[in-house]
Amino acid sequence: MPIQRQRLTDCLQKMKTVYINDPIGSVRSQAFINVLHDFCIAEIRNVGIVDGDFQIIKEAKIYGSHKPKNVDVAIIENINGPQIIIGIRSQMSSVGKNILTYYEEIIGDCISLHDRFPMAVLCYVYLLPKRTIKEGLGEDVNLERAERLFERIAGRNDWRDTKDKYEHFAFLKVDFGSDPPALLDTIPLLSIDSFFDNVLETYNNRKPL
């Protein structure tokens, strides 16, 4: 089923409030991004990914091919280990300056985790504002450029495919200047609407018969 749009609207409104109240502290403490973490976990439960044999763990330490990694949300089966891993990131300032650095970083994480868990469903949710809202640092963000970047690393359909792509990638293009914040359209491959359904479908397709 598609995401619950009202829940997403409420999530974005809360994120905006938290950020405006303390732009620096809310990012450093992760109070801002934790709102999006909780939204994702609620949607995971809504589509029925989790049953009694699974745990949903925030900030889980997962061993990649070379070093441990703290992943934002992991769905771990009690016997067989990580089955679904979701990274979650936002950039609310200095987007143009830092996006390529973060882009390379998440590709490296993807390769490392696929090396160790080739059949795990690796996913990412990335939020960018249409325009930054930190006082005194207004920046129009090149969302089309970001969309092209993310399109290149989304859609790993077969676990034997290249390791530098995520199975599913959701790009949240948000206009925080509207009230409530508005989610802008993106290409279908990067849409949040069917993201969690697609995660479940891919996981089910990889389970042994």
N, CA and C of each residue as an Amber inpcrd file, in Angstrom:
protein
   627
   0.8390000  -1.1830000   0.0000000   0.0000000   0.0000000   0.0000000
   0.8780000   1.2380000   0.0000000   0.4180000   2.3240000  -0.6430000
   1.2330000   3.5470000  -0.6670000   1.4430000   4.0790000   0.7530000
   2.4450000   4.9250000   0.8950000   2.6950000   5.5210000   2.2000000
   1.4820000   6.3250000   2.6540000   1.4050000   6.5250000   3.9560000
   0.3420000   7.3600000   4.5040000   0.7910000   8.8210000   4.3920000
   0.1910000   9.5220000   3.4420000   0.6200000  10.8780000   3.1190000
   0.4780000  11.8380000   4.3060000  -0.5790000  11.6780000   5.0790000
  -0.7440000  12.5730000   6.2190000   0.3660000  12.3550000   7.2320000
   0.7740000  11.1080000   7.4030000   1.8870000  10.8270000   8.3120000
   3.1620000  11.4920000   7.8070000   3.3780000  11.4670000   6.5050000
   4.5610000  12.1230000   5.9550000   4.4780000  13.6320000   6.1180000
   3.3130000  14.2070000   5.8680000   3.1440000  15.6460000   6.0610000
   3.4250000  16.0450000   7.5020000   2.8990000  15.2640000   8.4390000
   3.1460000  15.5370000   9.8550000   4.6340000  15.4210000  10.1830000
   5.2800000  14.4370000   9.5840000   6.7130000  14.2400000   9.7870000
   7.5010000  15.4570000   9.3080000   7.2160000  15.9230000   8.1030000
   7.9390000  17.0630000   7.5480000   7.6760000  18.3350000   8.3420000
   6.4410000  18.5000000   8.8160000   6.1260000  19.6690000   9.6370000
   6.9020000  19.6410000  10.9500000   6.9800000  18.4800000  11.5550000
   7.7270000  18.3500000  12.8100000   9.2130000  18.5940000  12.5780000
   9.7330000  18.0750000  11.4800000  11.1430000  18.2970000  11.1630000
  11.4280000  19.7910000  11.0040000  10.5500000  20.4850000  10.3160000
  10.7230000  21.9240000  10.1180000  10.7330000  22.6530000  11.4540000
   9.7900000  22.3100000  12.3300000   9.7020000  22.9680000  13.6310000
  10.9600000  22.7220000  14.4560000  11.4010000  21.4770000  14.4930000
  12.6030000  21.1230000  15.2530000  13.8150000  21.8780000  14.7220000
  13.9220000  21.9510000  13.4070000  15.0860000  22.5970000  12.8020000
  15.0920000  24.1000000  13.0380000  13.9710000  24.7440000  12.8150000
  13.9020000  26.1940000  12.9920000  14.1900000  26.5960000  14.4350000
  13.7270000  25.7830000  15.3750000  13.9570000  26.0890000  16.7910000
  15.4330000  26.0360000  17.1660000  16.1950000  25.1700000  16.4880000
  17.6210000  25.0390000  16.8070000  18.3380000  24.4090000  15.6160000
  18.6710000  25.2010000  14.5940000  19.2610000  24.6510000  13.3660000
  20.5470000  23.8530000  13.6000000  21.3920000  24.3230000  14.4820000
  22.6670000  23.6350000  14.7020000  22.4930000  22.4490000  15.6500000
  21.8690000  22.6870000  16.7880000  21.7260000  21.6330000  17.7890000
  20.8750000  20.4690000  17.3250000  19.8230000  20.7470000  16.5620000
  18.9310000  19.6690000  16.1320000  19.6010000  18.7320000  15.1400000
  20.5760000  19.2580000  14.3900000  21.3180000  18.4090000  13.4620000
  22.3800000  17.6180000  14.2070000  23.1170000  18.3030000  15.0790000
  24.1920000  17.6170000  15.8190000  23.6520000  16.5280000  16.7360000
  22.5140000  16.7820000  17.3510000  21.9310000  15.8050000  18.2740000
  21.1270000  14.7360000  17.5620000  20.9110000  14.9020000  16.2740000
  20.0910000  14.0330000  15.4340000  18.6010000  14.1200000  15.7540000
  18.2050000  15.1230000  16.5150000  16.7810000  15.3040000  16.7970000
  15.9990000  15.5390000  15.5030000  16.6190000  16.2280000  14.5570000
  15.9670000  16.5240000  13.2800000  15.7590000  15.2580000  12.4650000
  16.8220000  14.5170000  12.2100000  16.7230000  13.3470000  11.3360000
  15.9910000  12.1910000  12.0230000  15.9950000  12.1680000  13.3510000
  15.2940000  11.0950000  14.0550000  13.7910000  11.1220000  13.7900000
  13.2520000  12.2780000  13.4660000  11.8340000  12.3540000  13.1050000
  11.5840000  11.5420000  11.8370000  12.4930000  11.6330000  10.8850000
  12.3680000  10.8550000   9.6440000  12.6260000   9.3750000   9.8980000
  13.5490000   9.0670000  10.7990000  13.7630000   7.6610000  11.1790000
  12.4530000   7.0440000  11.6760000  11.7790000   7.7540000  12.5630000
  10.5500000   7.2200000  13.1510000   9.4520000   7.0650000  12.1050000
   9.3900000   7.9980000  11.1510000   8.4280000   7.8600000  10.0580000
   8.6980000   6.5790000   9.2690000   9.9660000   6.3290000   8.9340000
  10.3130000   5.1420000   8.1580000   9.9660000   3.8540000   8.9080000
  10.2200000   3.8380000  10.1930000   9.9040000   2.6460000  10.9800000
   8.4030000   2.4200000  11.0230000   7.6270000   3.4880000  11.1550000
   6.1680000   3.3540000  11.1500000   5.6760000   2.7920000   9.8240000
   6.2750000   3.2300000   8.7120000   5.8700000   2.7250000   7.4020000
   6.3040000   1.2750000   7.2000000   7.4520000   0.9160000   7.7450000
   7.8970000  -0.4810000   7.7010000   6.8690000  -1.3840000   8.3820000
   6.4180000  -0.9560000   9.5400000   5.4060000  -1.7380000  10.2540000
   4.0840000  -1.7490000   9.4880000   3.7640000  -0.6450000   8.8340000
   2.4840000  -0.5220000   8.1410000   2.3550000  -1.5080000   6.9810000
   3.4530000  -1.7590000   6.2490000   3.3720000  -2.6870000   5.1210000
   3.5890000  -4.1330000   5.5390000   3.8840000  -4.3700000   6.8140000
   3.9540000  -5.7370000   7.3140000   5.2730000  -6.4270000   7.0730000
   6.3660000  -5.6600000   7.0090000   7.6730000  -6.2780000   6.7960000
   8.1000000  -7.0970000   8.0080000   7.7110000  -6.6620000   9.1880000
   8.2430000  -7.2400000  10.4220000   7.2420000  -8.1970000  11.0520000
   7.7510000  -9.3690000  11.4990000   6.9420000 -10.2730000  12.3110000
   7.7540000 -10.6490000  13.5490000   7.3340000 -11.7210000  14.2350000
   7.9470000 -12.0490000  15.5080000   9.3950000 -12.4850000  15.4330000
   9.8780000 -12.8520000  14.2350000  11.2540000 -13.3160000  14.1000000
  12.2400000 -12.1930000  13.8050000  11.7460000 -10.9640000  13.7370000
  12.5830000  -9.8370000  13.3420000  12.6620000  -8.7940000  14.4510000
  13.7600000  -8.0340000  14.4130000  13.8990000  -6.8460000  15.2400000
  14.1480000  -5.6560000  14.3220000  13.5530000  -4.5160000  14.6640000
  13.9030000  -3.2610000  14.0040000  14.8410000  -2.5190000  14.9450000
  16.0320000  -2.2140000  14.4570000  17.0420000  -1.5820000  15.3010000
  17.4890000  -0.2720000  14.6650000  17.3950000   0.8150000  15.4400000
  17.9290000   2.1050000  15.0110000  19.3980000   2.1830000  15.4100000
  20.1860000   2.8050000  14.5320000  21.6180000   2.9630000  14.7770000
  22.2630000   1.6130000  15.0860000  21.9930000   0.6510000  14.2440000
  22.5540000  -0.6920000  14.4280000  23.9970000  -0.7330000  13.9350000
  24.8500000  -1.4010000  14.6750000  26.2340000  -1.6020000  14.2330000
  26.2740000  -2.8570000  13.3630000  26.5350000  -2.6690000  12.0760000
  26.5810000  -3.7620000  11.1150000  28.0050000  -3.8500000  10.5760000
  28.5590000  -5.0540000  10.5250000  29.9120000  -5.2260000  10.0320000
  29.9120000  -5.2880000   8.5120000  30.5630000  -4.3010000   7.8940000
  30.7600000  -4.3240000   6.4580000  31.9750000  -5.1560000   6.1100000
  32.4570000  -5.0160000   4.8800000  33.5690000  -5.8550000   4.4410000
  34.8880000  -5.4750000   5.0930000  35.0020000  -4.2120000   5.5580000
  36.2700000  -3.7710000   6.1240000  36.1700000  -3.1970000   7.5260000
  35.0000000  -2.6970000   7.8990000  34.8770000  -2.1050000   9.2320000
  33.4040000  -2.0530000   9.6260000  33.1290000  -1.8940000  10.9220000
  31.7330000  -1.7600000  11.3550000  31.1310000  -0.4530000  10.8510000
  29.8290000  -0.4780000  10.6100000  29.1100000   0.7050000  10.1690000
  27.8530000   0.8600000  11.0100000  27.5760000   2.0740000  11.4300000
  26.3220000   2.3590000  12.1180000  25.2730000   2.7050000  11.0840000
  24.3270000   1.8120000  10.8680000  23.2850000   2.0480000   9.8710000
  22.0450000   2.5840000  10.5810000  21.2780000   3.3900000   9.8730000
  20.1800000   4.1160000  10.5140000  19.0520000   3.2100000  10.9650000
  18.6110000   2.3180000  10.0970000  17.5460000   1.3780000  10.4460000
  17.9040000   0.0170000   9.8570000  17.8990000  -1.0000000  10.6960000
  18.1670000  -2.3630000  10.2280000  17.0480000  -3.2850000  10.6820000
  16.6320000  -4.1440000   9.7850000  15.6550000  -5.1770000  10.1090000
  16.4270000  -6.4910000  10.1370000  16.5520000  -7.0390000  11.3250000
  17.4470000  -8.1660000  11.5560000  16.6420000  -9.3950000  11.9610000
  16.8520000 -10.4650000  11.2340000  16.1870000 -11.7280000  11.5400000
  17.0040000 -12.4480000  12.6070000  16.3230000 -13.0640000  13.5560000
  16.9930000 -13.5750000  14.7450000  18.0980000 -14.5770000  14.4470000
  17.9380000 -15.3740000  13.4010000  18.9290000 -16.4000000  13.0830000
  19.8230000 -15.9780000  11.9210000  19.2370000 -15.3680000  10.9050000
  19.9540000 -15.1380000   9.6500000  20.5600000 -13.7460000   9.4980000
  20.3920000 -12.9000000  10.4980000  21.0740000 -11.6180000  10.4660000
  20.3520000 -10.5450000   9.6750000  21.0780000  -9.4950000   9.2190000
  20.4480000  -8.3490000   8.5520000  19.7660000  -8.7640000   7.2480000
  18.5080000  -8.4090000   7.1270000  17.7540000  -8.7050000   5.9110000
  17.4640000  -7.4320000   5.1100000  17.1800000  -6.3480000   5.8050000
  16.8890000  -5.0580000   5.1760000  17.6540000  -3.9850000   5.9410000
  18.3510000  -3.1350000   5.2060000  19.1100000  -2.0470000   5.8080000
  18.7100000  -0.7550000   5.0970000  18.3510000   0.2550000   5.8760000
  17.9210000   1.5280000   5.3040000  18.7780000   2.6570000   5.8540000
  19.4770000   3.3370000   4.9740000  20.1990000   4.5370000   5.3470000
  19.2890000   5.7450000   5.1710000  19.4500000   6.7330000   6.0290000
  18.5970000   7.9250000   5.9990000  19.4850000   9.1510000   6.2020000
  19.3720000  10.1150000   5.2800000  20.2220000  11.3040000   5.3840000
  19.4390000  12.5350000   4.9290000  19.8040000  13.6730000   5.5130000
  19.2950000  14.9610000   5.0520000  20.4550000  15.9320000   5.0000000
  20.3140000  16.9340000   4.1320000  21.2410000  18.0600000   4.1070000
  20.3950000  19.3200000   4.1190000  20.5900000  20.1400000   5.1220000
  19.7820000  21.3450000   5.2610000  20.5760000  22.6240000   5.0630000
  21.8720000  22.5060000   4.8160000  22.7020000  23.6710000   4.5160000
  23.9340000  23.1910000   3.7660000  24.5830000  24.1240000   3.0600000
  25.8030000  23.8260000   2.2930000  25.6340000  22.6020000   1.4040000
  24.4890000  22.5040000   0.7600000  24.1840000  21.3080000  -0.0310000
  25.1260000  21.1860000  -1.2180000  25.2470000  22.2470000  -2.0130000
  26.0940000  22.1860000  -3.1920000  27.5410000  21.8710000  -2.8630000
  28.0110000  22.3580000  -1.7320000  29.4050000  22.1580000  -1.3250000
  29.6860000  20.7150000  -0.9210000  28.7030000  20.0470000  -0.3130000
  28.9760000  18.7580000   0.3260000  28.3220000  17.5500000  -0.3400000
  27.4190000  17.7450000  -1.2780000  26.6390000  16.6020000  -1.7360000
  27.4920000  15.5260000  -2.4040000  28.5120000  15.9080000  -3.1590000
  29.3290000  14.8910000  -3.8260000  30.1320000  14.0720000  -2.8200000
  30.5720000  14.7070000  -1.7430000  31.2770000  13.9730000  -0.6950000
  30.3650000  12.9350000  -0.0640000  29.1390000  13.3350000   0.2790000
  28.1970000  12.3950000   0.8660000  27.7930000  11.3190000  -0.1330000
  27.6920000  11.6960000  -1.3910000  27.3320000  10.7510000  -2.4480000
  28.3740000   9.6280000  -2.5410000  29.6440000  10.0070000  -2.5690000
  30.7080000   9.0040000  -2.6010000  30.6800000   8.1290000  -1.3550000
  30.3780000   8.7420000  -0.2280000  30.3340000   8.0070000   1.0360000
  29.2490000   6.9350000   1.0290000  28.0540000   7.2850000   0.5520000
  26.9810000   6.2930000   0.5910000  27.1900000   5.1970000  -0.4480000
  27.8980000   5.5010000  -1.5340000  28.2500000   4.4460000  -2.4920000
  29.2450000   3.4820000  -1.8440000  30.2250000   4.0190000  -1.1290000
  31.1820000   3.1620000  -0.4320000  30.5140000   2.2720000   0.5940000
  29.5610000   2.8230000   1.3370000  28.8170000   2.0190000   2.3090000
  28.0590000   0.9010000   1.6100000  27.4660000   1.2340000   0.4790000
  26.6870000   0.2580000  -0.2740000  27.5630000  -0.9160000  -0.7140000
  28.7230000  -0.6240000  -1.2610000  29.6300000  -1.6810000  -1.7150000
  30.0710000  -2.5480000  -0.5430000  30.4470000  -1.9130000   0.5630000
  30.9300000  -2.6440000   1.7320000  29.8670000  -3.5890000   2.2900000
  28.6400000  -3.1070000   2.3960000  27.5700000  -3.9350000   2.9520000
  27.1390000  -5.0310000   1.9800000  27.1160000  -4.7260000   0.6920000
  26.7950000  -5.7710000  -0.2870000  27.8760000  -6.8430000  -0.3330000
  29.1270000  -6.4580000  -0.1000000  30.2060000  -7.4550000  -0.0530000
  29.9430000  -8.4860000   1.0340000  29.5070000  -8.0110000   2.1840000
  29.3210000  -8.9100000   3.3260000  27.9440000  -9.5800000   3.3300000
  26.9340000  -8.8520000   2.8630000  25.5660000  -9.3860000   2.8600000
  24.9620000  -9.2100000   1.4620000  25.3970000 -10.0410000   0.5050000
  25.0030000  -9.8180000  -0.8940000  23.5080000  -9.9120000  -1.1490000
  22.7700000 -10.6640000  -0.3290000  21.3390000 -10.8170000  -0.5620000
  20.4960000  -9.8700000   0.2810000  21.1260000  -9.0930000   1.1480000
  20.3610000  -8.1310000   1.9390000  19.7880000  -7.0520000   1.0290000
  18.6460000  -6.5270000   1.4200000  17.9880000  -5.4590000   0.6600000
  18.4710000  -4.1270000   1.2230000  19.3720000  -3.4810000   0.4840000
  19.9400000  -2.2010000   0.9240000  19.1570000  -1.0530000   0.2900000
  18.7700000  -0.1070000   1.1250000  17.9060000   0.9840000   0.6670000
  18.3880000   2.3020000   1.2590000  17.8970000   3.3970000   0.6600000
  18.2930000   4.7160000   1.1570000  17.1490000   5.6980000   0.9980000
  17.0320000   6.5830000   1.9880000  16.0800000   7.6980000   1.9370000
  16.8950000   8.9770000   2.1080000  16.8230000   9.8650000   1.1270000
  17.6480000  11.0790000   1.1290000  16.7390000  12.2930000   0.9920000
  16.8320000  13.2120000   1.9400000  15.9930000  14.4110000   1.9430000
  16.8280000  15.6480000   1.6500000  16.3470000  16.4530000   0.7050000
  16.9490000  17.7490000   0.4120000  15.8550000  18.8080000   0.3270000
  16.1450000  20.0230000   0.7960000  15.1690000  21.1060000   0.6800000
  15.2540000  21.7650000  -0.6940000  14.1380000  22.3010000  -1.1470000
  14.1490000  23.1120000  -2.3660000  15.0310000  24.3350000  -2.1730000
  14.9430000  24.9090000  -0.9860000  15.7800000  26.0400000  -0.5980000
  16.1080000  25.8940000   0.8740000  17.3590000  26.0910000   1.2220000
  17.7430000  25.9630000   2.6210000  17.0620000  27.0440000   3.4580000
  16.7660000  26.7050000   4.7100000  16.0030000  27.6200000   5.5580000
  16.7870000  28.0620000   6.7900000  18.0660000  27.7520000   6.8480000
  18.8830000  28.2350000   7.9510000  19.0730000  29.7390000   7.7950000
  18.7880000  30.4870000   8.8400000  18.7920000  31.9410000   8.7670000
  20.1470000  32.4660000   8.2840000  20.0900000  33.3160000   7.2640000
  21.2950000  33.9360000   6.7450000  22.0530000  33.1070000   5.7320000
  21.5950000  31.8720000   5.4690000  22.3210000  30.9740000   4.5670000
  21.4050000  30.4280000   3.4820000  20.5410000  31.2450000   2.9450000
  19.6270000  30.7840000   1.9150000  20.3640000  30.2980000   0.6810000
  19.9900000  29.1390000   0.1830000  20.6260000  28.5210000  -0.9790000
  19.5690000  27.7730000  -1.7710000  19.4470000  28.0900000  -3.0410000
  18.5780000  27.3190000  -3.9150000  19.3100000  26.0340000  -4.2810000
  18.6950000  24.9050000  -3.9790000  19.3560000  23.6180000  -4.1580000
  19.0580000  23.0790000  -5.5530000  20.0840000  22.5630000  -6.1990000
  19.9290000  21.9800000  -7.5290000  19.3700000  20.5630000  -7.3880000
  18.0630000  20.4800000  -7.2570000  17.4140000  19.1900000  -7.0320000
  17.5080000  18.2850000  -8.2540000  17.5240000  18.8640000  -9.4460000
  17.6050000  18.0590000 -10.6630000  18.9640000  17.3500000 -10.7430000
  20.0090000  18.0510000 -10.3450000  21.3320000  17.4210000 -10.3260000
  21.3640000  16.2620000  -9.3430000  20.8270000  16.4890000  -8.1430000
  20.7870000  15.4320000  -7.1360000  19.9760000  14.2420000  -7.6420000
  18.8770000  14.5250000  -8.3030000  18.0320000  13.4550000  -8.8360000
  18.8020000  12.5850000  -9.8300000  19.5870000  13.2240000 -10.6930000
  20.3820000  12.4600000 -11.6640000  21.4290000  11.6040000 -10.9640000
  22.0340000  12.1420000  -9.9080000  23.0210000  11.3710000  -9.1530000
  22.3800000  10.1450000  -8.5120000  21.2560000  10.3460000  -7.8560000
  20.6190000   9.2470000  -7.1380000  20.0550000   8.1920000  -8.0830000
  19.6140000   8.6340000  -9.2550000  19.0910000   7.6800000 -10.2380000
  20.1480000   6.6540000 -10.6300000  21.4070000   7.0700000 -10.6380000
  22.4950000   6.1810000 -11.0540000  22.7530000   5.0500000 -10.0630000
  22.3560000   5.2350000  -8.8160000  22.6960000   4.2250000  -7.8020000
  21.4390000   3.5700000  -7.2230000  20.3510000   3.5960000  -7.9720000
  19.0920000   2.9770000  -7.5270000  18.7120000   1.8540000  -8.4820000
  17.9530000   0.8780000  -7.9540000  17.3740000  -0.1440000  -8.8110000
  18.2150000  -1.3870000  -8.9880000  18.8300000  -1.8790000  -7.9280000
  19.5770000  -3.1510000  -8.0000000  18.5600000  -4.3000000  -7.8610000
  18.1860000  -4.8630000  -8.9700000  17.0870000  -5.8370000  -8.9790000
  17.5180000  -7.2450000  -8.5980000  18.7370000  -7.6170000  -8.9280000
  19.2210000  -8.9810000  -8.6760000  20.4150000  -8.9020000  -7.7350000
  20.4660000  -9.7690000  -6.7420000  21.5450000  -9.7000000  -5.7600000
  22.9100000 -10.0110000  -6.3620000  22.9200000 -10.5700000  -7.5690000
  24.1990000 -10.8440000  -8.2460000  24.6720000  -9.6680000  -9.0830000
  23.8730000  -8.6110000  -9.1350000  24.2240000  -7.4290000  -9.9180000
  25.3340000  -6.6270000  -9.2420000  25.7130000  -5.5300000  -9.8810000
  26.7360000  -4.6290000  -9.3530000  26.4670000  -4.2560000  -7.9010000
  27.5260000  -4.1030000  -7.1310000  27.3900000  -3.8430000  -5.6980000
  27.2870000  -2.3610000  -5.3490000  27.4390000  -1.4820000  -6.3290000
  27.4480000  -0.0490000  -6.0280000  26.0870000   0.5960000  -6.2480000
  25.0350000  -0.2070000  -6.2340000  23.6760000   0.3200000  -6.3330000
  22.8390000  -0.1750000  -5.1600000  21.9090000   0.6690000  -4.7440000
  20.9350000   0.2810000  -3.7290000  19.7340000  -0.3890000  -4.4050000
  19.1520000  -1.3250000  -3.6920000  17.9490000  -1.9600000  -4.2240000
  16.8630000  -0.9080000  -4.4670000  16.6510000  -0.0670000  -3.4710000
  15.6300000   0.9770000  -3.5970000  16.1540000   2.2710000  -2.9740000
  15.7900000   3.3940000  -3.6020000  16.2690000   4.6990000  -3.1770000
  15.1040000   5.6680000  -3.2700000  14.8290000   6.3670000  -2.1670000
  13.7570000   7.3700000  -2.1390000  14.3810000   8.7480000  -1.9780000
  13.9770000   9.6610000  -2.8510000  14.4830000  11.0300000  -2.8130000
  13.3410000  11.9520000  -2.4150000  13.4660000  12.5520000  -1.2300000
  12.4640000  13.4810000  -0.7340000  12.9060000  14.9030000  -1.0650000
  12.2430000  15.4940000  -2.0500000  12.4810000  16.8890000  -2.4430000
  11.4150000  17.7170000  -1.7300000  11.8240000  18.5340000  -0.7730000
  10.8580000  19.1620000   0.1240000  10.9350000  20.6800000   0.0250000
   9.7730000  21.2780000  -0.1390000   9.6560000  22.7350000  -0.0720000
   9.2580000  23.0990000   1.3510000  10.2680000  23.4340000   2.1770000
  10.0090000  23.8060000   3.5600000   9.4700000  25.2290000   3.6700000
   9.4580000  25.9480000   2.5640000   8.9300000  27.3060000   2.5900000
   7.4150000  27.3530000   2.5800000   6.7700000  26.2530000   2.2330000
   5.3070000  26.2070000   2.2540000   4.8300000  25.7440000   3.6240000
   3.5540000  25.9370000   3.8910000   2.9870000  25.5780000   5.1910000
   1.6910000  24.7830000   4.9770000   1.7030000  23.4630000   5.2340000
   2.8370000  22.6750000   5.7230000   3.8650000  22.4310000   4.6160000
   5.0430000  21.9110000   4.9660000   6.0400000  21.6230000   3.9450000
   5.4680000  20.6950000   2.8700000   5.8490000  20.9390000   1.6230000
   5.2960000  20.1870000   0.4970000   6.3500000  19.2550000  -0.0840000
   5.9400000  18.0240000  -0.3630000   6.8040000  17.0670000  -1.0460000
   6.6660000  17.2860000  -2.5470000   7.7710000  17.5590000  -3.2150000
   7.7720000  17.8150000  -4.6510000   7.9270000  16.5090000  -5.4240000
   7.5030000  16.5250000  -6.6610000   7.5590000  15.3170000  -7.4910000
   8.9940000  14.9570000  -7.8430000   9.2400000  13.6610000  -7.9540000
  10.5040000  13.1520000  -8.4550000  10.1940000  12.0350000  -9.4480000
  11.2110000  11.4290000 -10.0330000  10.9780000  10.3590000 -10.9960000
  10.4640000   9.1160000 -10.2650000   9.6990000   8.2440000 -10.9520000
   9.1150000   7.0790000 -10.2780000  10.1400000   6.2010000  -9.5650000
  11.3350000   6.0510000 -10.1350000  12.3560000   5.1990000  -9.5270000
  12.7280000   5.6680000  -8.1280000  12.5920000   6.9750000  -7.8700000
  13.0210000   7.5510000  -6.5910000  11.8550000   7.9890000  -5.7110000
  10.6510000   7.5850000  -6.0600000   9.4680000   8.0260000  -5.3240000
   9.3470000   7.3220000  -3.9750000   8.9420000   8.0690000  -2.9560000
   8.6960000   7.4940000  -1.6370000   7.3680000   6.7570000  -1.5800000
   6.4560000   7.0510000  -2.5110000   5.0970000   6.5270000  -2.4310000
   5.0530000   5.0090000  -2.3680000   5.8300000   4.3500000  -3.2140000
   5.8150000   2.8830000  -3.2540000   7.1010000   2.2800000  -2.6900000
   7.9150000   3.1230000  -2.0580000   9.2370000   2.6870000  -1.5910000
   9.1450000   1.4770000  -0.6640000   8.3070000   1.5520000   0.3570000
   8.2710000   0.4860000   1.3570000   7.6050000  -0.7790000   0.8070000
   6.6360000  -0.6270000  -0.0730000   6.0770000  -1.7940000  -0.7570000
   7.1410000  -2.4810000  -1.6080000   7.9570000  -1.6860000  -2.2850000
   9.0060000  -2.2650000  -3.1240000  10.0600000  -2.9800000  -2.2900000
  10.3820000  -2.4200000  -1.1370000  11.3360000  -3.0700000  -0.2330000
  10.8090000  -4.4410000   0.1760000   9.5380000  -4.4900000   0.5580000
   8.9360000  -5.7590000   0.9660000   8.9250000  -6.7550000  -0.1890000
   8.5710000  -6.3050000  -1.3750000   8.5230000  -7.2040000  -2.5310000
   9.8930000  -7.7950000  -2.8370000  10.9260000  -6.9530000  -2.8030000
  12.2780000  -7.4400000  -3.0790000  12.7190000  -8.4360000  -2.0150000
  12.4270000  -8.1220000  -0.7590000  12.7890000  -9.0580000   0.3110000
  12.0840000 -10.4060000   0.1190000  10.8000000 -10.3770000  -0.1750000
  10.0510000 -11.6240000  -0.3760000  10.5780000 -12.4160000  -1.5590000
  10.9730000 -11.7440000  -2.6060000  11.4950000 -12.4310000  -3.7950000
  12.8330000 -13.1000000  -3.5320000  13.5470000 -12.6440000  -2.5370000
  14.8740000 -13.2230000  -2.2450000  14.8270000 -14.3260000  -1.1880000
  13.6890000 -14.4940000  -0.5570000  13.5890000 -15.5610000   0.4320000
  13.5770000 -16.9140000  -0.2650000  14.2130000 -17.9190000   0.3070000
  14.1630000 -19.2670000  -0.2830000  12.7240000 -19.7640000  -0.3420000
  12.4390000 -20.5680000  -1.3690000  11.0800000 -21.1170000  -1.5130000
  10.8040000 -22.1200000  -0.3980000
